Amino acid sequence: MTEQTFSIGELAKTFDITPRSIRFYEEQGLILPERNGQTRIYYKKDKVRLKLILRGKRLGFSLAETKTLFNL
């Protein structure tokens, strides 16, 4: 059984954000998708991390604070 994967467009649509936002979070080291050439492949763990990033942002956490929490 293979694990479900998501494209950047699917995640953006799911969370009602832009693909650019997701790429920004990737640049900040908060999400680390697998790559197949130029294509980003996101797994369930990436979807959960993105959900936590957005929830933390809504609660007033900075991205640096969120990254620190992920590193714990």
All heavy atoms as a GROMACS GRO file, in nm:
protein
  598
    1MET      N    1   0.084  -0.119   0.000
    1MET     CA    2   0.000   0.000   0.000
    1MET      C    3   0.089   0.125   0.000
    1MET      O    4   0.178   0.139   0.082
    1MET     CB    5  -0.089  -0.003   0.125
    1MET     CG    6  -0.191   0.107   0.128
    1MET     SD    7  -0.309   0.074   0.260
    1MET     CE    8  -0.302   0.229   0.342
    2THR      N    9   0.063   0.216  -0.092
    2THR     CA   10   0.144   0.338  -0.101
    2THR      C   11   0.080   0.450  -0.023
    2THR      O   12  -0.042   0.459  -0.011
    2THR     CB   13   0.161   0.382  -0.248
    2THR    OG1   14   0.033   0.406  -0.304
    2THR    CG2   15   0.234   0.278  -0.329
    3GLU      N   16   0.166   0.534   0.031
    3GLU     CA   17   0.121   0.648   0.110
    3GLU      C   18   0.062   0.755   0.017
    3GLU      O   19   0.112   0.778  -0.092
    3GLU     CB   20   0.240   0.705   0.188
    3GLU     CG   21   0.200   0.807   0.290
    3GLU     CD   22   0.319   0.852   0.374
    3GLU    OE1   23   0.430   0.802   0.355
    3GLU    OE2   24   0.297   0.938   0.460
    4GLN      N   25  -0.044   0.819   0.062
    4GLN     CA   26  -0.107   0.924  -0.016
    4GLN      C   27  -0.014   1.044  -0.028
    4GLN      O   28   0.051   1.084   0.068
    4GLN     CB   29  -0.238   0.968   0.049
    4GLN     CG   30  -0.313   1.071  -0.031
    4GLN     CD   31  -0.443   1.113   0.034
    4GLN    OE1   32  -0.469   1.080   0.149
    4GLN    NE2   33  -0.525   1.185  -0.038
    5THR      N   34  -0.006   1.099  -0.147
    5THR     CA   35   0.077   1.217  -0.171
    5THR      C   36  -0.011   1.332  -0.220
    5THR      O   37  -0.123   1.311  -0.265
    5THR     CB   38   0.188   1.189  -0.274
    5THR    OG1   39   0.127   1.152  -0.399
    5THR    CG2   40   0.281   1.080  -0.227
    6PHE      N   41   0.044   1.452  -0.210
    6PHE     CA   42  -0.028   1.573  -0.249
    6PHE      C   43   0.063   1.660  -0.333
    6PHE      O   44   0.184   1.664  -0.310
    6PHE     CB   45  -0.072   1.653  -0.125
    6PHE     CG   46  -0.149   1.573  -0.025
    6PHE    CD1   47  -0.084   1.511   0.081
    6PHE    CD2   48  -0.287   1.558  -0.036
    6PHE    CE1   49  -0.154   1.436   0.174
    6PHE    CE2   50  -0.357   1.484   0.057
    6PHE     CZ   51  -0.292   1.422   0.162
    7SER      N   52   0.004   1.734  -0.425
    7SER     CA   53   0.080   1.833  -0.501
    7SER      C   54   0.072   1.966  -0.426
    7SER      O   55  -0.011   1.983  -0.335
    7SER     CB   56   0.021   1.850  -0.641
    7SER     OG   57  -0.107   1.913  -0.632
    8ILE      N   58   0.154   2.060  -0.465
    8ILE     CA   59   0.152   2.191  -0.400
    8ILE      C   60   0.016   2.258  -0.423
    8ILE      O   61  -0.037   2.324  -0.335
    8ILE     CB   62   0.270   2.279  -0.449
    8ILE    CG1   63   0.287   2.400  -0.357
    8ILE    CG2   64   0.254   2.319  -0.594
    8ILE    CD1   65   0.418   2.476  -0.379
    9GLY      N   66  -0.041   2.238  -0.541
    9GLY     CA   67  -0.172   2.296  -0.572
    9GLY      C   68  -0.282   2.238  -0.485
    9GLY      O   69  -0.371   2.311  -0.440
   10GLU      N   70  -0.276   2.107  -0.460
   10GLU     CA   71  -0.377   2.043  -0.376
   10GLU      C   72  -0.370   2.096  -0.232
   10GLU      O   73  -0.472   2.124  -0.171
   10GLU     CB   74  -0.358   1.891  -0.376
   10GLU     CG   75  -0.393   1.825  -0.507
   10GLU     CD   76  -0.353   1.679  -0.512
   10GLU    OE1   77  -0.250   1.642  -0.453
   10GLU    OE2   78  -0.426   1.602  -0.578
   11LEU      N   79  -0.248   2.109  -0.180
   11LEU     CA   80  -0.234   2.161  -0.044
   11LEU      C   81  -0.280   2.306  -0.036
   11LEU      O   82  -0.347   2.345   0.059
   11LEU     CB   83  -0.089   2.151   0.004
   11LEU     CG   84  -0.041   2.013   0.046
   11LEU    CD1   85   0.104   2.020   0.095
   11LEU    CD2   86  -0.129   1.953   0.152
   12ALA      N   87  -0.244   2.385  -0.136
   12ALA     CA   88  -0.284   2.526  -0.138
   12ALA      C   89  -0.436   2.537  -0.137
   12ALA      O   90  -0.493   2.617  -0.062
   12ALA     CB   91  -0.225   2.596  -0.259
   13LYS      N   92  -0.501   2.456  -0.217
   13LYS     CA   93  -0.647   2.458  -0.225
   13LYS      C   94  -0.710   2.411  -0.092
   13LYS      O   95  -0.806   2.470  -0.044
   13LYS     CB   96  -0.694   2.370  -0.340
   13LYS     CG   97  -0.839   2.384  -0.374
   13LYS     CD   98  -0.872   2.307  -0.500
   13LYS     CE   99  -1.016   2.332  -0.540
   13LYS     NZ  100  -1.049   2.261  -0.664
   14THR      N  101  -0.653   2.307  -0.034
   14THR     CA  102  -0.704   2.252   0.092
   14THR      C  103  -0.704   2.358   0.202
   14THR      O  104  -0.798   2.370   0.279
   14THR     CB  105  -0.619   2.131   0.137
   14THR    OG1  106  -0.631   2.029   0.039
   14THR    CG2  107  -0.666   2.078   0.272
   15PHE      N  108  -0.594   2.436   0.210
   15PHE     CA  109  -0.579   2.533   0.318
   15PHE      C  110  -0.613   2.676   0.276
   15PHE      O  111  -0.596   2.769   0.355
   15PHE     CB  112  -0.437   2.527   0.376
   15PHE     CG  113  -0.409   2.399   0.448
   15PHE    CD1  114  -0.330   2.301   0.391
   15PHE    CD2  115  -0.465   2.373   0.572
   15PHE    CE1  116  -0.305   2.181   0.457
   15PHE    CE2  117  -0.440   2.255   0.639
   15PHE     CZ  118  -0.361   2.158   0.581
   16ASP      N  119  -0.659   2.692   0.153
   16ASP     CA  120  -0.698   2.823   0.101
   16ASP      C  121  -0.585   2.925   0.113
   16ASP      O  122  -0.603   3.036   0.164
   16ASP     CB  123  -0.825   2.874   0.170
   16ASP     CG  124  -0.890   2.990   0.096
   16ASP    OD1  125  -0.875   2.997  -0.027
   16ASP    OD2  126  -0.955   3.074   0.162
   17ILE      N  127  -0.466   2.881   0.070
   17ILE     CA  128  -0.349   2.969   0.065
   17ILE      C  129  -0.288   2.956  -0.075
   17ILE      O  130  -0.329   2.871  -0.153
   17ILE     CB  131  -0.245   2.935   0.174
   17ILE    CG1  132  -0.196   2.791   0.160
   17ILE    CG2  133  -0.300   2.961   0.313
   17ILE    CD1  134  -0.085   2.752   0.255
   18THR      N  135  -0.190   3.038  -0.104
   18THR     CA  136  -0.127   3.032  -0.236
   18THR      C  137  -0.011   2.932  -0.236
   18THR      O  138   0.051   2.908  -0.132
   18THR     CB  139  -0.072   3.170  -0.276
   18THR    OG1  140   0.031   3.207  -0.185
   18THR    CG2  141  -0.182   3.275  -0.277
   19PRO      N  142   0.018   2.876  -0.352
   19PRO     CA  143   0.137   2.790  -0.362
   19PRO      C  144   0.264   2.865  -0.321
   19PRO      O  145   0.356   2.807  -0.265
   19PRO     CB  146   0.141   2.750  -0.510
   19PRO     CG  147  -0.001   2.757  -0.553
   19PRO     CD  148  -0.060   2.873  -0.477
   20ARG      N  149   0.267   2.995  -0.346
   20ARG     CA  150   0.383   3.077  -0.307
   20ARG      C  151   0.403   3.074  -0.156
   20ARG      O  152   0.517   3.070  -0.108
   20ARG     CB  153   0.364   3.221  -0.357
   20ARG     CG  154   0.475   3.313  -0.318
   20ARG     CD  155   0.606   3.277  -0.389
   20ARG     NE  156   0.717   3.347  -0.326
   20ARG     CZ  157   0.820   3.286  -0.269
   20ARG    NH1  158   0.831   3.156  -0.271
   20ARG    NH2  159   0.916   3.355  -0.212
   21SER      N  160   0.294   3.076  -0.081
   21SER     CA  161   0.305   3.067   0.066
   21SER      C  162   0.370   2.936   0.107
   21SER      O  163   0.457   2.933   0.195
   21SER     CB  164   0.167   3.077   0.131
   21SER     OG  165   0.110   3.203   0.107
   22ILE      N  166   0.331   2.829   0.043
   22ILE     CA  167   0.388   2.698   0.076
   22ILE      C  168   0.536   2.695   0.041
   22ILE      O  169   0.618   2.646   0.119
   22ILE     CB  170   0.310   2.585   0.004
   22ILE    CG1  171   0.166   2.582   0.055
   22ILE    CG2  172   0.379   2.450   0.024
   22ILE    CD1  173   0.074   2.488  -0.019
   23ARG      N  174   0.573   2.752  -0.074
   23ARG     CA  175   0.714   2.759  -0.111
   23ARG      C  176   0.793   2.844  -0.011
   23ARG      O  177   0.907   2.813   0.022
   23ARG     CB  178   0.729   2.813  -0.254
   23ARG     CG  179   0.688   2.712  -0.360
   23ARG     CD  180   0.728   2.756  -0.500
   23ARG     NE  181   0.657   2.875  -0.544
   23ARG     CZ  182   0.541   2.876  -0.608
   23ARG    NH1  183   0.479   2.761  -0.635
   23ARG    NH2  184   0.485   2.990  -0.645
   24PHE      N  185   0.731   2.950   0.040
   24PHE     CA  186   0.796   3.034   0.141
   24PHE      C  187   0.824   2.952   0.268
   24PHE      O  188   0.933   2.958   0.324
   24PHE     CB  189   0.710   3.156   0.175
   24PHE     CG  190   0.767   3.239   0.285
   24PHE    CD1  191   0.875   3.322   0.264
   24PHE    CD2  192   0.713   3.233   0.414
   24PHE    CE1  193   0.929   3.399   0.366
   24PHE    CE2  194   0.766   3.309   0.517
   24PHE     CZ  195   0.874   3.392   0.493
   25TYR      N  196   0.725   2.876   0.313
   25TYR     CA  197   0.745   2.792   0.432
   25TYR      C  198   0.854   2.689   0.407
   25TYR      O  199   0.931   2.656   0.497
   25TYR     CB  200   0.615   2.724   0.473
   25TYR     CG  201   0.506   2.820   0.514
   25TYR    CD1  202   0.374   2.799   0.476
   25TYR    CD2  203   0.533   2.934   0.590
   25TYR    CE1  204   0.274   2.889   0.513
   25TYR    CE2  205   0.434   3.024   0.626
   25TYR     CZ  206   0.305   3.000   0.587
   25TYR     OH  207   0.206   3.088   0.623
   26GLU      N  208   0.864   2.642   0.285
   26GLU     CA  209   0.971   2.549   0.249
   26GLU      C  210   1.107   2.620   0.256
   26GLU      O  211   1.203   2.566   0.312
   26GLU     CB  212   0.948   2.495   0.108
   26GLU     CG  213   1.053   2.397   0.063
   26GLU     CD  214   1.033   2.349  -0.079
   26GLU    OE1  215   0.924   2.368  -0.136
   26GLU    OE2  216   1.130   2.294  -0.133
   27GLU      N  217   1.115   2.742   0.204
   27GLU     CA  218   1.240   2.820   0.209
   27GLU      C  219   1.283   2.845   0.353
   27GLU      O  220   1.403   2.851   0.382
   27GLU     CB  221   1.222   2.954   0.138
   27GLU     CG  222   1.209   2.944  -0.012
   27GLU     CD  223   1.162   3.073  -0.077
   27GLU    OE1  224   1.157   3.178  -0.008
   27GLU    OE2  225   1.130   3.070  -0.197
   28GLN      N  226   1.188   2.860   0.443
   28GLN     CA  227   1.216   2.884   0.584
   28GLN      C  228   1.253   2.756   0.658
   28GLN      O  229   1.286   2.759   0.777
   28GLN     CB  230   1.095   2.950   0.652
   28GLN     CG  231   1.058   3.085   0.595
   28GLN     CD  232   1.173   3.184   0.604
   28GLN    OE1  233   1.231   3.203   0.709
   28GLN    NE2  234   1.207   3.246   0.492
   29GLY      N  235   1.245   2.641   0.591
   29GLY     CA  236   1.281   2.514   0.652
   29GLY      C  237   1.172   2.452   0.738
   29GLY      O  238   1.199   2.362   0.817
   30LEU      N  239   1.049   2.501   0.723
   30LEU     CA  240   0.939   2.449   0.803
   30LEU      C  241   0.875   2.325   0.741
   30LEU      O  242   0.820   2.241   0.811
   30LEU     CB  243   0.831   2.557   0.822
   30LEU     CG  244   0.877   2.677   0.904
   30LEU    CD1  245   0.779   2.792   0.889
   30LEU    CD2  246   0.893   2.640   1.049
   31ILE      N  247   0.882   2.315   0.610
   31ILE     CA  248   0.829   2.200   0.536
   31ILE      C  249   0.940   2.152   0.444
   31ILE      O  250   1.006   2.232   0.379
   31ILE     CB  251   0.706   2.238   0.452
   31ILE    CG1  252   0.596   2.294   0.539
   31ILE    CG2  253   0.654   2.118   0.374
   31ILE    CD1  254   0.478   2.347   0.459
   32LEU      N  255   0.960   2.022   0.439
   32LEU     CA  256   1.067   1.967   0.356
   32LEU      C  257   1.011   1.859   0.265
   32LEU      O  258   1.023   1.740   0.293
   32LEU     CB  259   1.178   1.910   0.445
   32LEU     CG  260   1.238   2.007   0.547
   32LEU    CD1  261   1.328   1.935   0.646
   32LEU    CD2  262   1.314   2.116   0.475
   33PRO      N  263   0.950   1.900   0.154
   33PRO     CA  264   0.890   1.800   0.064
   33PRO      C  265   0.997   1.721  -0.011
   33PRO      O  266   1.110   1.768  -0.029
   33PRO     CB  267   0.808   1.885  -0.033
   33PRO     CG  268   0.880   2.014  -0.039
   33PRO     CD  269   0.933   2.036   0.101
   34GLU      N  270   0.958   1.604  -0.053
   34GLU     CA  271   1.044   1.524  -0.139
   34GLU      C  272   1.037   1.586  -0.278
   34GLU      O  273   0.938   1.650  -0.312
   34GLU     CB  274   0.989   1.381  -0.141
   34GLU     CG  275   1.078   1.280  -0.204
   34GLU     CD  276   1.019   1.141  -0.191
   34GLU    OE1  277   0.997   1.095  -0.078
   34GLU    OE2  278   0.994   1.080  -0.296
   35ARG      N  279   1.140   1.568  -0.356
   35ARG     CA  280   1.139   1.623  -0.492
   35ARG      C  281   1.163   1.512  -0.593
   35ARG      O  282   1.240   1.420  -0.570
   35ARG     CB  283   1.246   1.729  -0.508
   35ARG     CG  284   1.210   1.857  -0.437
   35ARG     CD  285   1.309   1.964  -0.479
   35ARG     NE  286   1.270   2.092  -0.424
   35ARG     CZ  287   1.217   2.189  -0.496
   35ARG    NH1  288   1.195   2.174  -0.623
   35ARG    NH2  289   1.184   2.302  -0.440
   36ASN      N  290   1.092   1.525  -0.704
   36ASN     CA  291   1.113   1.438  -0.819
   36ASN      C  292   1.136   1.532  -0.936
   36ASN      O  293   1.041   1.580  -0.997
   36ASN     CB  294   0.992   1.349  -0.841
   36ASN     CG  295   1.013   1.249  -0.953
   36ASN    OD1  296   1.120   1.244  -1.011
   36ASN    ND2  297   0.911   1.172  -0.983
   37GLY      N  298   1.263   1.566  -0.960
   37GLY     CA  299   1.295   1.670  -1.058
   37GLY      C  300   1.250   1.805  -1.002
   37GLY      O  301   1.288   1.843  -0.893
   38GLN      N  302   1.165   1.876  -1.076
   38GLN     CA  303   1.112   2.004  -1.031
   38GLN      C  304   0.983   1.989  -0.950
   38GLN      O  305   0.934   2.085  -0.893
   38GLN     CB  306   1.085   2.095  -1.151
   38GLN     CG  307   1.210   2.139  -1.224
   38GLN     CD  308   1.289   2.242  -1.147
   38GLN    OE1  309   1.262   2.275  -1.032
   38GLN    NE2  310   1.391   2.294  -1.212
   39THR      N  311   0.928   1.870  -0.947
   39THR     CA  312   0.799   1.846  -0.881
   39THR      C  313   0.818   1.821  -0.732
   39THR      O  314   0.901   1.740  -0.692
   39THR     CB  315   0.728   1.724  -0.944
   39THR    OG1  316   0.719   1.744  -1.085
   39THR    CG2  317   0.590   1.704  -0.885
   40ARG      N  318   0.742   1.893  -0.653
   40ARG     CA  319   0.742   1.871  -0.508
   40ARG      C  320   0.637   1.764  -0.476
   40ARG      O  321   0.526   1.770  -0.526
   40ARG     CB  322   0.706   2.000  -0.435
   40ARG     CG  323   0.810   2.107  -0.444
   40ARG     CD  324   0.753   2.238  -0.392
   40ARG     NE  325   0.852   2.341  -0.377
   40ARG     CZ  326   0.890   2.424  -0.473
   40ARG    NH1  327   0.837   2.415  -0.592
   40ARG    NH2  328   0.981   2.515  -0.451
   41ILE      N  329   0.675   1.672  -0.388
   41ILE     CA  330   0.583   1.567  -0.345
   41ILE      C  331   0.564   1.581  -0.195
   41ILE      O  332   0.660   1.570  -0.118
   41ILE     CB  333   0.637   1.426  -0.380
   41ILE    CG1  334   0.663   1.416  -0.531
   41ILE    CG2  335   0.541   1.319  -0.332
   41ILE    CD1  336   0.740   1.294  -0.572
   42TYR      N  337   0.440   1.606  -0.155
   42TYR     CA  338   0.408   1.625  -0.014
   42TYR      C  339   0.336   1.502   0.038
   42TYR      O  340   0.252   1.445  -0.030
   42TYR     CB  341   0.318   1.748   0.004
   42TYR     CG  342   0.385   1.876  -0.038
   42TYR    CD1  343   0.372   1.925  -0.167
   42TYR    CD2  344   0.461   1.950   0.052
   42TYR    CE1  345   0.434   2.042  -0.207
   42TYR    CE2  346   0.524   2.068   0.013
   42TYR     CZ  347   0.509   2.113  -0.117
   42TYR     OH  348   0.570   2.229  -0.155
   43TYR      N  349   0.370   1.464   0.161
   43TYR     CA  350   0.307   1.350   0.226
   43TYR      C  351   0.216   1.400   0.338
   43TYR      O  352   0.212   1.518   0.366
   43TYR     CB  353   0.414   1.255   0.282
   43TYR     CG  354   0.492   1.185   0.173
   43TYR    CD1  355   0.614   1.236   0.128
   43TYR    CD2  356   0.443   1.071   0.113
   43TYR    CE1  357   0.685   1.174   0.027
   43TYR    CE2  358   0.514   1.006   0.012
   43TYR     CZ  359   0.634   1.059  -0.031
   43TYR     OH  360   0.702   0.997  -0.131
   44LYS      N  361   0.150   1.307   0.403
   44LYS     CA  362   0.058   1.343   0.512
   44LYS      C  363   0.131   1.422   0.621
   44LYS      O  364   0.076   1.517   0.675
   44LYS     CB  365  -0.006   1.217   0.570
   44LYS     CG  366  -0.113   1.248   0.671
   44LYS     CD  367  -0.185   1.124   0.720
   44LYS     CE  368  -0.290   1.165   0.821
   44LYS     NZ  369  -0.362   1.050   0.872
   45LYS      N  370   0.255   1.386   0.651
   45LYS     CA  371   0.332   1.459   0.755
   45LYS      C  372   0.350   1.605   0.716
   45LYS      O  373   0.346   1.693   0.801
   45LYS     CB  374   0.466   1.392   0.782
   45LYS     CG  375   0.565   1.398   0.669
   45LYS     CD  376   0.698   1.332   0.706
   45LYS     CE  377   0.796   1.334   0.594
   45LYS     NZ  378   0.842   1.463   0.551
   46ASP      N  379   0.370   1.631   0.587
   46ASP     CA  380   0.384   1.769   0.540
   46ASP      C  381   0.252   1.845   0.554
   46ASP      O  382   0.250   1.962   0.591
   46ASP     CB  383   0.431   1.773   0.395
   46ASP     CG  384   0.565   1.705   0.375
   46ASP    OD1  385   0.659   1.739   0.448
   46ASP    OD2  386   0.574   1.617   0.287
   47LYS      N  387   0.143   1.776   0.526
   47LYS     CA  388   0.010   1.836   0.539
   47LYS      C  389  -0.018   1.872   0.685
   47LYS      O  390  -0.068   1.981   0.715
   47LYS     CB  391  -0.097   1.740   0.487
   47LYS     CG  392  -0.235   1.797   0.481
   47LYS     CD  393  -0.333   1.698   0.417
   47LYS     CE  394  -0.473   1.754   0.413
   47LYS     NZ  395  -0.567   1.659   0.352
   48VAL      N  396   0.021   1.785   0.776
   48VAL     CA  397   0.002   1.810   0.920
   48VAL      C  398   0.089   1.928   0.964
   48VAL      O  399   0.044   2.015   1.038
   48VAL     CB  400   0.034   1.683   1.002
   48VAL    CG1  401   0.042   1.714   1.151
   48VAL    CG2  402  -0.069   1.575   0.975
   49ARG      N  403   0.215   1.932   0.918
   49ARG     CA  404   0.304   2.043   0.954
   49ARG      C  405   0.248   2.176   0.904
   49ARG      O  406   0.250   2.276   0.974
   49ARG     CB  407   0.444   2.021   0.899
   49ARG     CG  408   0.523   1.919   0.978
   49ARG     CD  409   0.658   1.898   0.916
   49ARG     NE  410   0.750   2.005   0.952
   49ARG     CZ  411   0.848   1.993   1.039
   49ARG    NH1  412   0.868   1.879   1.101
   49ARG    NH2  413   0.926   2.094   1.067
   50LEU      N  414   0.195   2.176   0.781
   50LEU     CA  415   0.137   2.298   0.725
   50LEU      C  416   0.017   2.343   0.807
   50LEU      O  417   0.001   2.461   0.837
   50LEU     CB  418   0.099   2.276   0.579
   50LEU     CG  419   0.044   2.398   0.505
   50LEU    CD1  420   0.141   2.515   0.512
   50LEU    CD2  421   0.015   2.362   0.360
   51LYS      N  422  -0.063   2.247   0.848
   51LYS     CA  423  -0.179   2.278   0.933
   51LYS      C  424  -0.133   2.341   1.065
   51LYS      O  425  -0.191   2.439   1.112
   51LYS     CB  426  -0.259   2.150   0.960
   51LYS     CG  427  -0.387   2.170   1.033
   51LYS     CD  428  -0.461   2.036   1.043
   51LYS     CE  429  -0.597   2.053   1.104
   51LYS     NZ  430  -0.671   1.925   1.106
   52LEU      N  431  -0.026   2.287   1.124
   52LEU     CA  432   0.027   2.341   1.249
   52LEU      C  433   0.088   2.480   1.230
   52LEU      O  434   0.073   2.567   1.316
   52LEU     CB  435   0.131   2.246   1.309
   52LEU     CG  436   0.076   2.114   1.363
   52LEU    CD1  437   0.191   2.019   1.400
   52LEU    CD2  438  -0.015   2.138   1.482
   53ILE      N  439   0.155   2.501   1.117
   53ILE     CA  440   0.212   2.633   1.086
   53ILE      C  441   0.100   2.738   1.080
   53ILE      O  442   0.109   2.845   1.142
   53ILE     CB  443   0.288   2.631   0.953
   53ILE    CG1  444   0.414   2.545   0.965
   53ILE    CG2  445   0.322   2.773   0.906
   53ILE    CD1  446   0.476   2.507   0.831
   54LEU      N  447  -0.005   2.705   1.008
   54LEU     CA  448  -0.115   2.800   0.991
   54LEU      C  449  -0.190   2.823   1.122
   54LEU      O  450  -0.232   2.934   1.152
   54LEU     CB  451  -0.210   2.752   0.880
   54LEU     CG  452  -0.145   2.745   0.741
   54LEU    CD1  453  -0.240   2.679   0.642
   54LEU    CD2  454  -0.102   2.882   0.695
   55ARG      N  455  -0.205   2.717   1.200
   55ARG     CA  456  -0.271   2.730   1.330
   55ARG      C  457  -0.186   2.817   1.424
   55ARG      O  458  -0.238   2.905   1.493
   55ARG     CB  459  -0.294   2.593   1.392
   55ARG     CG  460  -0.376   2.599   1.520
   55ARG     CD  461  -0.414   2.463   1.569
   55ARG     NE  462  -0.513   2.406   1.480
   55ARG     CZ  463  -0.543   2.277   1.474
   55ARG    NH1  464  -0.481   2.191   1.551
   55ARG    NH2  465  -0.634   2.234   1.390
   56GLY      N  466  -0.055   2.794   1.426
   56GLY     CA  467   0.035   2.875   1.509
   56GLY      C  468   0.033   3.020   1.467
   56GLY      O  469   0.030   3.110   1.551
   57LYS      N  470   0.031   3.043   1.338
   57LYS     CA  471   0.025   3.180   1.286
   57LYS      C  472  -0.103   3.249   1.333
   57LYS      O  473  -0.100   3.364   1.375
   57LYS     CB  474   0.031   3.174   1.133
   57LYS     CG  475   0.046   3.306   1.065
   57LYS     CD  476   0.063   3.283   0.915
   57LYS     CE  477   0.035   3.411   0.842
   57LYS     NZ  478   0.027   3.391   0.698
   58ARG      N  479  -0.213   3.177   1.327
   58ARG     CA  480  -0.342   3.231   1.370
   58ARG      C  481  -0.342   3.262   1.520
   58ARG      O  482  -0.407   3.356   1.566
   58ARG     CB  483  -0.454   3.131   1.336
   58ARG     CG  484  -0.592   3.189   1.342
   58ARG     CD  485  -0.700   3.094   1.293
   58ARG     NE  486  -0.709   2.977   1.377
   58ARG     CZ  487  -0.693   2.851   1.335
   58ARG    NH1  488  -0.665   2.824   1.210
   58ARG    NH2  489  -0.704   2.750   1.419
   59LEU      N  490  -0.265   3.184   1.597
   59LEU     CA  491  -0.258   3.204   1.742
   59LEU      C  492  -0.153   3.307   1.782
   59LEU      O  493  -0.136   3.335   1.901
   59LEU     CB  494  -0.230   3.071   1.812
   59LEU     CG  495  -0.342   2.967   1.804
   59LEU    CD1  496  -0.294   2.834   1.860
   59LEU    CD2  497  -0.465   3.016   1.877
   60GLY      N  498  -0.080   3.360   1.683
   60GLY     CA  499   0.017   3.466   1.713
   60GLY      C  500   0.161   3.421   1.724
   60GLY      O  501   0.247   3.500   1.760
   61PHE      N  502   0.191   3.295   1.693
   61PHE     CA  503   0.329   3.248   1.696
   61PHE      C  504   0.402   3.298   1.572
   61PHE      O  505   0.347   3.301   1.463
   61PHE     CB  506   0.337   3.095   1.697
   61PHE     CG  507   0.300   3.033   1.828
   61PHE    CD1  508   0.170   2.992   1.853
   61PHE    CD2  509   0.396   3.013   1.925
   61PHE    CE1  510   0.136   2.934   1.974
   61PHE    CE2  511   0.363   2.955   2.046
   61PHE     CZ  512   0.232   2.916   2.070
   62SER      N  513   0.528   3.336   1.588
   62SER     CA  514   0.610   3.372   1.473
   62SER      C  515   0.656   3.244   1.405
   62SER      O  516   0.652   3.135   1.464
   62SER     CB  517   0.731   3.454   1.517
   62SER     OG  518   0.822   3.371   1.587
   63LEU      N  519   0.703   3.257   1.282
   63LEU     CA  520   0.754   3.138   1.212
   63LEU      C  521   0.878   3.083   1.282
   63LEU      O  522   0.899   2.963   1.286
   63LEU     CB  523   0.783   3.171   1.066
   63LEU     CG  524   0.661   3.202   0.980
   63LEU    CD1  525   0.704   3.232   0.836
   63LEU    CD2  526   0.561   3.088   0.982
   64ALA      N  527   0.959   3.171   1.339
   64ALA     CA  528   1.078   3.127   1.413
   64ALA      C  529   1.037   3.044   1.536
   64ALA      O  530   1.099   2.942   1.566
   64ALA     CB  531   1.162   3.246   1.455
   65GLU      N  532   0.933   3.089   1.604
   65GLU     CA  533   0.884   3.014   1.721
   65GLU      C  534   0.828   2.879   1.678
   65GLU      O  535   0.851   2.777   1.744
   65GLU     CB  536   0.777   3.094   1.795
   65GLU     CG  537   0.831   3.217   1.866
   65GLU     CD  538   0.722   3.310   1.916
   65GLU    OE1  539   0.616   3.323   1.851
   65GLU    OE2  540   0.744   3.371   2.023
   66THR      N  541   0.757   2.877   1.567
   66THR     CA  542   0.702   2.752   1.516
   66THR      C  543   0.814   2.657   1.479
   66THR      O  544   0.808   2.538   1.510
   66THR     CB  545   0.612   2.779   1.394
   66THR    OG1  546   0.505   2.867   1.433
   66THR    CG2  547   0.554   2.652   1.338
   67LYS      N  548   0.918   2.708   1.415
   67LYS     CA  549   1.032   2.624   1.376
   67LYS      C  550   1.099   2.568   1.501
   67LYS      O  551   1.137   2.450   1.503
   67LYS     CB  552   1.131   2.706   1.294
   67LYS     CG  553   1.242   2.625   1.235
   67LYS     CD  554   1.328   2.706   1.142
   67LYS     CE  555   1.432   2.620   1.075
   67LYS     NZ  556   1.511   2.696   0.979
   68THR      N  557   1.112   2.648   1.604
   68THR     CA  558   1.171   2.600   1.730
   68THR      C  559   1.088   2.487   1.788
   68THR      O  560   1.142   2.386   1.834
   68THR     CB  561   1.182   2.716   1.833
   68THR    OG1  562   1.265   2.817   1.777
   68THR    CG2  563   1.240   2.668   1.963
   69LEU      N  564   0.956   2.501   1.786
   69LEU     CA  565   0.868   2.396   1.836
   69LEU      C  566   0.885   2.268   1.756
   69LEU      O  567   0.887   2.158   1.811
   69LEU     CB  568   0.723   2.442   1.835
   69LEU     CG  569   0.686   2.549   1.936
   69LEU    CD1  570   0.544   2.600   1.911
   69LEU    CD2  571   0.700   2.495   2.077
   70PHE      N  572   0.897   2.281   1.624
   70PHE     CA  573   0.916   2.162   1.539
   70PHE      C  574   1.048   2.093   1.569
   70PHE      O  575   1.058   1.971   1.559
   70PHE     CB  576   0.913   2.200   1.390
   70PHE     CG  577   0.775   2.229   1.336
   70PHE    CD1  578   0.761   2.294   1.216
   70PHE    CD2  579   0.660   2.190   1.402
   70PHE    CE1  580   0.636   2.320   1.161
   70PHE    CE2  581   0.534   2.216   1.351
   70PHE     CZ  582   0.522   2.280   1.230
   71ASN      N  583   1.149   2.171   1.606
   71ASN     CA  584   1.280   2.114   1.633
   71ASN      C  585   1.292   2.047   1.770
   71ASN      O  586   1.391   1.980   1.798
   71ASN     CB  587   1.389   2.220   1.618
   71ASN     CG  588   1.408   2.263   1.474
   71ASN    OD1  589   1.382   2.185   1.382
   71ASN    ND2  590   1.450   2.386   1.454
   72LEU      N  591   1.192   2.065   1.856
   72LEU     CA  592   1.200   2.005   1.990
   72LEU      C  593   1.189   1.856   1.986
   72LEU      O  594   1.128   1.786   1.930
   72LEU     CB  595   1.090   2.062   2.080
   72LEU     CG  596   1.110   2.208   2.120
   72LEU    CD1  597   0.992   2.254   2.204
   72LEU    CD2  598   1.238   2.224   2.200
   0.00000   0.00000   0.00000
